[in-house]
Amino acid sequence: MTRSPLMVSLAICLLCLLLTARAQTPTIPRIALQGGSKARKAFSMTQTRNPNWKWRQIPVTALYAAPFLKHHLRMPEPLKEAVDELQMEVINRTSLVHERANGQTAVGTNGLYTFPVHIGKPAQTFNIMFDTGSGDFWVWSWLMPQTLTNGRNVYNATKSSESDRLTGQSFNVNYAQGSAYGVVWQDTVTVNGEYSIQGNPVECAQNVGGTNLPGLTGVDGIMGLNTWINDSEYPSPQQTWLSFIVDQYLPAPVFTVALVRNGVGTMDFGTIDAKKYTGSLVYTPVVPLPGWAESGYWLVNWSGFSIGKGSFNSTVHQVFVDSGCNLVLLPTSIARKYYAQIRGSWQQTNGFWMFPCAATTPTFTFGLGTSRITIPSNHMVFQVVDGGNCLGAVQEIEEDSYVLIGVPWLEALFVVHDYGAKRLGFALRPSY
């Protein structure tokens, strides 16, 4: 299959990151609690509605392509062709392209809910998206053109008495929504009003690009929650904020994610709140990417699946668990078995699945060892469009690739990220 220049460049960036990550030792910053307290203490963070957020329409092609670009995954051929045409449309600024690229749109909701983070002294406040599918902490900065910073809180390291430039350090990161590159400073990063990390690496974007990333109105940056090895800084990868907070602050090396459908979610650090899930937690080990033993992704194996009341199919797949992706991706054969159970479902020319909103959607069960986790049927809709039609939350990925569990299913789950034991725990959320 012919690969686009974008896909080739992403592969080269990933290879460079892999080689530098193995060769370099991360910088260790100073760490201190506000007020000088040394006690380890758990804390909870609640999403806030972003006051600067504005709704926008995005092409469904861009929505579908996002997780493939973020995780450097091979696209199905209909999607790849649609992405190529969409890129040509952006370049030519013309609507004279195939309907595959210039058809259905969806409302982009990324950035509607964010977490407050403070950087520097005196503190500068930012609306940050937390992302379990990446390892970088970067912000829109004073080094960017003003056309890219309108409507945002912009970090300025020169206004902080505790900032320091990491000479020679750069970053270049690719996301579902686009890419960002720039230089790296160190400064004090404070979360939850009292947990400050002095000398935390802060990636200062000089530019952002892509179909959607520049349009994330009101979003001031992204905080990656993978381990440090997944950081895109070079020539010396740095530890992540998460690795600092786990090692120095938390009474237990865990954090949990409890997203809420169409509402405000929470993340708890250092504790597991039993009121936020039902039943028992099912744990499974984190596994590395093939060929990369030190990869920092939250990646696990599932032991099989069933659809609705159907029988369980024992089959092993590696699964990305990513709070920064808006879809769920299943191998082609599994996705098509699922949509075969939904009357009237169809695929757009770019391969994206849709169905009548009035149709009955079955549940989906996946296995973790001998345990089973069932996603309720009301978590199979990404968005309602055209009055009576729905964009499916579940979409196809090539047969020999990964499963990706994104926001639609995570809103049904309580997920424990056990940094210390390198495992993930799953349970259902109450009333979802």
C-alpha positions as CSV (number, residue, x, y, z in Angstrom):
1,M,0.0,0.0,0.0
2,T,1.4,3.4,-0.9
3,R,2.0,5.6,2.1
4,S,1.4,9.4,2.1
5,P,4.3,11.7,3.0
6,L,2.5,12.5,6.3
7,M,2.5,8.8,7.3
8,V,6.2,8.4,6.3
9,S,7.2,11.5,8.4
10,L,5.2,10.2,11.4
11,A,7.1,6.8,11.2
12,I,10.4,8.6,11.0
13,C,9.6,10.7,14.1
14,L,8.5,7.6,16.0
15,L,11.8,5.9,15.1
16,C,13.9,8.9,16.2
17,L,12.0,9.0,19.5
18,L,12.6,5.3,20.1
19,L,16.3,5.6,19.5
20,T,16.8,8.7,21.6
21,A,14.7,7.4,24.4
22,R,16.8,4.3,24.8
23,A,20.0,6.3,24.8
24,Q,19.3,9.2,27.2
25,T,18.6,9.6,30.9
26,P,15.8,12.0,31.9
27,T,16.4,15.1,33.9
28,I,15.1,15.0,37.5
29,P,13.6,18.3,38.7
30,R,13.2,19.5,42.3
31,I,9.8,18.6,43.8
32,A,8.0,20.5,46.6
33,L,4.5,20.8,48.1
34,Q,3.1,24.3,48.5
35,G,3.8,25.3,52.1
36,G,6.6,22.8,52.5
37,S,4.6,19.8,53.6
38,K,6.3,16.5,53.0
39,A,3.2,14.2,53.7
40,R,2.0,12.0,50.9
41,K,-1.6,12.8,50.1
42,A,-4.2,11.7,47.6
43,F,-6.2,14.2,45.7
44,S,-9.0,14.5,43.2
45,M,-9.3,16.7,40.1
46,T,-12.7,17.6,38.6
47,Q,-13.1,18.8,35.1
48,T,-14.4,22.3,34.6
49,R,-16.4,23.6,31.7
50,N,-14.0,25.5,29.5
51,P,-15.2,29.2,29.5
52,N,-13.4,29.9,26.2
53,W,-14.7,26.8,24.3
54,K,-16.6,27.3,21.1
55,W,-18.4,24.6,19.1
56,R,-17.2,23.9,15.6
57,Q,-18.0,21.5,12.7
58,I,-15.3,19.0,11.7
59,P,-15.2,16.5,8.8
60,V,-16.1,13.0,9.8
61,T,-13.0,11.9,7.8
62,A,-10.8,14.0,10.2
63,L,-12.7,12.5,13.2
64,Y,-12.1,8.9,11.9
65,A,-8.4,9.5,10.9
66,A,-7.5,11.1,14.3
67,P,-6.6,8.0,16.3
68,F,-4.7,6.5,13.3
69,L,-2.5,9.6,13.1
70,K,-2.0,9.8,16.8
71,H,-0.9,6.2,17.3
72,H,0.9,5.9,13.9
73,L,-1.6,3.1,12.8
74,R,-2.2,2.0,9.2
75,M,-5.5,3.3,7.9
76,P,-8.0,1.3,6.0
77,E,-7.8,2.1,2.3
78,P,-11.1,4.0,2.0
79,L,-10.1,6.2,4.9
80,K,-6.6,6.8,3.6
81,E,-8.0,8.0,0.2
82,A,-10.4,10.3,2.0
83,V,-7.6,11.8,4.1
84,D,-5.5,12.4,1.0
85,E,-8.5,14.2,-0.6
86,L,-9.2,16.2,2.6
87,Q,-5.5,17.3,2.7
88,M,-5.8,18.4,-0.9
89,E,-8.9,20.4,0.0
90,V,-7.0,22.2,2.7
91,I,-4.1,22.9,0.4
92,N,-6.3,24.1,-2.5
93,R,-9.0,25.8,-0.4
94,T,-11.6,24.4,-2.8
95,S,-14.7,22.4,-2.5
96,L,-14.1,20.6,-5.8
97,V,-13.1,17.3,-4.2
98,H,-14.7,13.9,-3.9
99,E,-17.6,13.5,-1.5
100,R,-15.5,10.9,0.4
101,A,-13.6,13.9,2.0
102,N,-16.1,16.7,1.8
103,G,-19.2,15.1,3.1
104,Q,-20.6,14.5,6.6
105,T,-19.5,16.7,9.5
106,A,-19.7,16.3,13.2
107,V,-19.6,18.8,16.1
108,G,-16.1,18.8,17.6
109,T,-16.4,18.7,21.4
110,N,-12.7,18.3,22.3
111,G,-11.8,20.8,25.0
112,L,-15.3,21.4,26.2
113,Y,-14.2,20.1,29.6
114,T,-10.6,20.6,30.9
115,F,-8.6,20.6,34.0
116,P,-7.0,23.8,35.6
117,V,-3.2,23.8,35.8
118,H,-1.0,26.6,37.0
119,I,2.6,27.3,35.7
120,G,5.2,29.6,37.0
121,K,5.6,32.2,39.8
122,P,3.5,34.2,39.9
123,A,1.1,31.5,38.6
124,Q,-0.3,31.6,35.1
125,T,-3.6,29.6,34.8
126,F,-4.4,27.3,31.9
127,N,-7.2,25.1,30.7
128,I,-5.5,21.7,30.0
129,M,-6.7,18.5,28.4
130,F,-5.4,15.4,30.3
131,D,-4.5,12.5,27.9
132,T,-3.7,8.9,28.9
133,G,-2.6,8.2,25.3
134,S,0.5,10.4,25.2
135,G,3.4,11.4,27.3
136,D,4.0,15.1,26.6
137,F,3.1,18.2,28.6
138,W,3.0,21.2,26.2
139,V,1.3,24.5,26.1
140,W,0.5,27.3,23.6
141,S,3.3,29.8,24.3
142,W,4.4,33.4,23.7
143,L,6.7,32.1,21.0
144,M,3.7,31.4,18.6
145,P,2.2,33.7,16.0
146,Q,-0.7,35.8,17.5
147,T,-3.0,34.3,14.9
148,L,-2.7,31.0,16.7
149,T,-3.1,32.3,20.2
150,N,-6.3,34.3,20.1
151,G,-8.9,33.2,22.6
152,R,-6.4,31.3,24.7
153,N,-4.3,31.7,27.9
154,V,-0.8,31.7,26.6
155,Y,2.2,30.7,28.7
156,N,5.1,33.1,28.9
157,A,8.2,31.7,30.6
158,T,9.9,35.1,30.7
159,K,7.2,36.3,33.2
160,S,8.0,33.6,35.7
161,S,10.8,34.0,38.3
162,E,11.3,30.2,38.5
163,S,11.6,29.4,34.7
164,D,14.8,28.2,33.0
165,R,15.4,27.3,29.4
166,L,16.5,23.7,28.7
167,T,19.2,24.7,26.2
168,G,19.2,22.5,23.1
169,Q,16.0,20.7,24.0
170,S,13.1,20.6,21.4
171,F,9.9,18.6,21.0
172,N,7.8,17.5,18.1
173,V,4.6,15.7,18.9
174,N,1.7,14.3,16.8
175,Y,-1.8,14.0,18.1
176,A,-5.2,12.9,16.9
177,Q,-6.0,16.6,16.2
178,G,-2.7,17.6,14.6
179,S,0.9,18.3,15.6
180,A,3.0,20.7,17.6
181,Y,6.6,21.6,17.9
182,G,8.8,24.0,19.8
183,V,11.4,24.3,22.6
184,V,11.5,23.3,26.2
185,W,11.7,25.3,29.4
186,Q,11.5,24.3,33.1
187,D,9.1,25.9,35.5
188,T,7.0,25.2,38.6
189,V,3.8,23.3,37.7
190,T,1.0,23.3,40.2
191,V,-2.1,21.1,40.2
192,N,-5.1,21.0,42.6
193,G,-3.8,24.2,44.2
194,E,-1.2,22.6,46.4
195,Y,1.0,20.1,44.5
196,S,3.9,21.9,42.9
197,I,6.7,20.4,40.9
198,Q,9.6,22.8,40.6
199,G,11.7,22.4,37.4
200,N,9.0,20.4,35.6
201,P,9.7,20.4,31.8
202,V,7.2,22.6,30.0
203,E,7.1,22.2,26.2
204,C,6.5,25.6,24.7
205,A,4.9,25.3,21.3
206,Q,6.2,27.6,18.5
207,N,3.6,26.3,16.0
208,V,0.8,23.9,15.7
209,G,-0.7,22.3,12.6
210,G,-3.2,19.8,11.3
211,T,-6.9,19.7,10.5
212,N,-8.3,20.3,14.0
213,L,-5.6,21.1,16.6
214,P,-5.4,24.9,15.7
215,G,-9.2,25.0,16.1
216,L,-9.4,23.6,19.6
217,T,-10.7,26.9,20.9
218,G,-10.0,27.7,24.6
219,V,-7.6,24.7,25.0
220,D,-4.3,26.0,26.3
221,G,-2.3,22.7,26.3
222,I,-2.2,19.0,26.8
223,M,-0.9,16.9,29.7
224,G,0.2,13.4,28.8
225,L,-0.2,10.7,31.4
226,N,2.0,8.0,30.0
227,T,5.4,7.1,31.4
228,W,8.4,9.3,30.6
229,I,9.7,7.0,27.9
230,N,6.9,8.1,25.6
231,D,7.9,11.7,25.7
232,S,8.8,13.3,22.3
233,E,11.5,15.6,23.6
234,Y,15.0,15.3,22.1
235,P,17.9,14.9,22.2
236,S,17.2,14.0,25.9
237,P,13.7,12.7,26.8
238,Q,12.4,14.0,30.1
239,Q,10.4,12.4,32.8
240,T,6.6,13.2,32.7
241,W,4.6,15.1,35.3
242,L,3.0,11.8,36.2
243,S,6.3,10.0,37.0
244,F,7.2,12.9,39.4
245,I,3.9,13.0,41.2
246,V,3.8,9.2,41.6
247,D,7.3,9.0,43.0
248,Q,7.1,11.9,45.4
249,Y,3.6,12.8,46.4
250,L,1.1,9.9,46.3
251,P,0.4,7.4,49.1
252,A,-0.3,4.8,46.4
253,P,1.2,4.8,42.8
254,V,-2.2,4.9,41.0
255,F,-4.6,7.3,39.3
256,T,-8.2,6.6,38.2
257,V,-10.3,8.0,35.4
258,A,-14.1,8.4,35.8
259,L,-15.5,10.2,32.8
260,V,-19.2,11.1,32.7
261,R,-21.4,11.0,29.6
262,N,-22.2,14.6,28.6
263,G,-21.0,15.8,32.0
264,V,-18.1,16.5,34.3
265,G,-15.6,13.8,35.0
266,T,-13.0,13.3,37.6
267,M,-9.4,12.0,38.0
268,D,-8.2,10.7,41.4
269,F,-4.5,10.5,42.2
270,G,-3.2,8.2,44.9
271,T,-6.5,6.6,45.8
272,I,-9.3,4.4,44.4
273,D,-12.8,5.7,45.3
274,A,-15.1,2.7,45.6
275,K,-18.2,4.9,45.3
276,K,-17.3,5.6,41.6
277,Y,-17.7,2.0,40.4
278,T,-20.0,-1.0,40.8
279,G,-19.0,-4.7,41.2
280,S,-15.4,-5.7,41.5
281,L,-12.3,-4.3,39.8
282,V,-10.8,-6.6,37.1
283,Y,-7.0,-6.1,36.8
284,T,-4.8,-7.1,33.8
285,P,-1.1,-6.4,33.2
286,V,0.1,-3.6,31.0
287,V,2.0,-5.0,28.0
288,P,4.6,-3.4,25.7
289,L,4.3,-2.6,22.1
290,P,5.8,-5.4,20.0
291,G,9.5,-4.6,19.4
292,W,9.5,-1.8,22.0
293,A,9.9,-3.3,25.5
294,E,10.0,0.1,27.2
295,S,7.0,1.7,25.5
296,G,5.0,3.8,27.9
297,Y,1.5,3.2,26.6
298,W,-1.4,2.0,28.7
299,L,-1.8,-1.1,26.6
300,V,-3.3,-4.5,27.6
301,N,-4.4,-7.8,26.1
302,W,-8.0,-8.8,25.9
303,S,-9.0,-12.5,25.8
304,G,-12.0,-12.3,23.5
305,F,-15.4,-10.8,22.9
306,S,-19.1,-11.3,22.4
307,I,-21.8,-9.2,20.9
308,G,-25.2,-8.9,22.5
309,K,-26.4,-12.4,23.6
310,G,-24.0,-14.2,21.3
311,S,-21.4,-16.7,22.3
312,F,-17.9,-15.6,23.5
313,N,-15.1,-15.7,20.8
314,S,-11.7,-16.4,22.3
315,T,-9.2,-14.3,20.5
316,V,-6.3,-12.2,21.8
317,H,-5.9,-8.6,20.8
318,Q,-3.7,-5.8,22.2
319,V,-5.8,-2.8,23.4
320,F,-4.9,0.8,23.7
321,V,-6.8,2.6,26.5
322,D,-6.8,6.3,25.6
323,S,-8.8,9.1,27.1
324,G,-7.6,11.4,24.3
325,C,-9.5,9.6,21.5
326,N,-13.1,10.1,20.6
327,L,-13.8,6.7,19.0
328,V,-13.6,3.0,19.6
329,L,-11.6,1.0,17.0
330,L,-12.2,-2.7,16.4
331,P,-10.6,-5.0,13.9
332,T,-12.7,-5.1,10.6
333,S,-14.2,-8.6,11.1
334,I,-15.3,-7.7,14.7
335,A,-16.7,-4.3,13.8
336,R,-18.7,-5.8,10.8
337,K,-20.1,-8.5,13.1
338,Y,-21.2,-5.8,15.4
339,Y,-22.9,-3.7,12.8
340,A,-24.5,-6.8,11.2
341,Q,-26.7,-6.8,14.4
342,I,-27.9,-3.2,13.8
343,R,-30.7,-2.9,11.3
344,G,-30.1,-0.3,8.6
345,S,-26.5,0.3,9.4
346,W,-24.2,1.4,6.5
347,Q,-20.7,2.8,5.8
348,Q,-19.9,6.1,4.2
349,T,-17.5,6.2,1.3
350,N,-14.6,6.9,3.8
351,G,-15.6,3.7,5.7
352,F,-17.2,5.4,8.7
353,W,-20.2,3.4,10.1
354,M,-23.6,5.0,10.7
355,F,-27.0,3.7,11.6
356,P,-30.6,4.9,12.2
357,C,-30.8,6.3,15.7
358,A,-34.1,4.4,16.2
359,A,-32.3,1.0,15.6
360,T,-31.5,-1.3,18.5
361,T,-27.8,-1.4,19.4
362,P,-26.4,-4.6,21.1
363,T,-24.0,-4.6,24.0
364,F,-20.4,-5.5,23.6
365,T,-18.5,-7.7,26.0
366,F,-14.7,-8.1,26.1
367,G,-12.6,-10.5,28.1
368,L,-9.8,-9.8,30.5
369,G,-8.5,-13.3,31.3
370,T,-11.5,-15.2,32.6
371,S,-13.4,-12.0,33.5
372,R,-15.9,-10.2,31.3
373,I,-16.6,-6.5,31.0
374,T,-19.9,-5.5,29.2
375,I,-20.3,-2.1,27.6
376,P,-24.0,-1.0,27.7
377,S,-25.8,-0.5,24.4
378,N,-26.2,3.2,25.1
379,H,-22.5,3.8,24.6
380,M,-22.5,2.9,20.9
381,V,-23.5,6.3,19.6
382,F,-20.8,9.0,18.9
383,Q,-23.2,11.7,17.8
384,V,-26.7,12.3,16.4
385,V,-26.7,13.9,12.9
386,D,-29.2,14.5,10.2
387,G,-32.1,14.3,12.6
388,G,-32.6,10.5,12.6
389,N,-29.1,9.1,11.9
390,C,-26.3,8.4,14.3
391,L,-22.5,8.4,13.9
392,G,-21.3,5.1,15.3
393,A,-18.9,5.2,18.3
394,V,-17.4,1.9,17.0
395,Q,-15.3,2.0,13.8
396,E,-13.0,-0.3,11.8
397,I,-9.3,-0.7,12.0
398,E,-7.3,-3.2,9.9
399,E,-7.5,-6.9,11.0
400,D,-3.9,-7.2,12.2
401,S,-3.9,-4.0,14.1
402,Y,-4.9,-3.0,17.7
403,V,-8.2,-2.4,19.5
404,L,-8.5,1.2,20.7
405,I,-10.9,2.0,23.6
406,G,-11.6,5.7,23.6
407,V,-14.0,8.1,25.3
408,P,-17.4,6.5,24.3
409,W,-16.6,3.3,26.2
410,L,-14.5,5.0,28.9
411,E,-17.6,6.9,29.9
412,A,-19.1,3.5,30.9
413,L,-16.0,2.4,32.8
414,F,-14.0,3.2,35.9
415,V,-10.4,2.7,35.0
416,V,-7.5,2.3,37.5
417,H,-4.0,3.1,36.1
418,D,-1.7,1.3,38.5
419,Y,1.7,2.9,37.7
420,G,3.5,0.9,40.4
421,A,2.3,-2.6,39.4
422,K,2.1,-1.7,35.7
423,R,-1.5,-2.9,35.3
424,L,-5.0,-1.5,34.5
425,G,-8.1,-2.2,36.5
426,F,-11.6,-2.0,35.0
427,A,-15.1,-1.8,36.5
428,L,-18.5,-0.4,35.3
429,R,-19.6,3.0,36.4
430,P,-22.9,3.3,38.3
431,S,-26.0,4.3,36.3
432,Y,-24.2,4.6,32.9
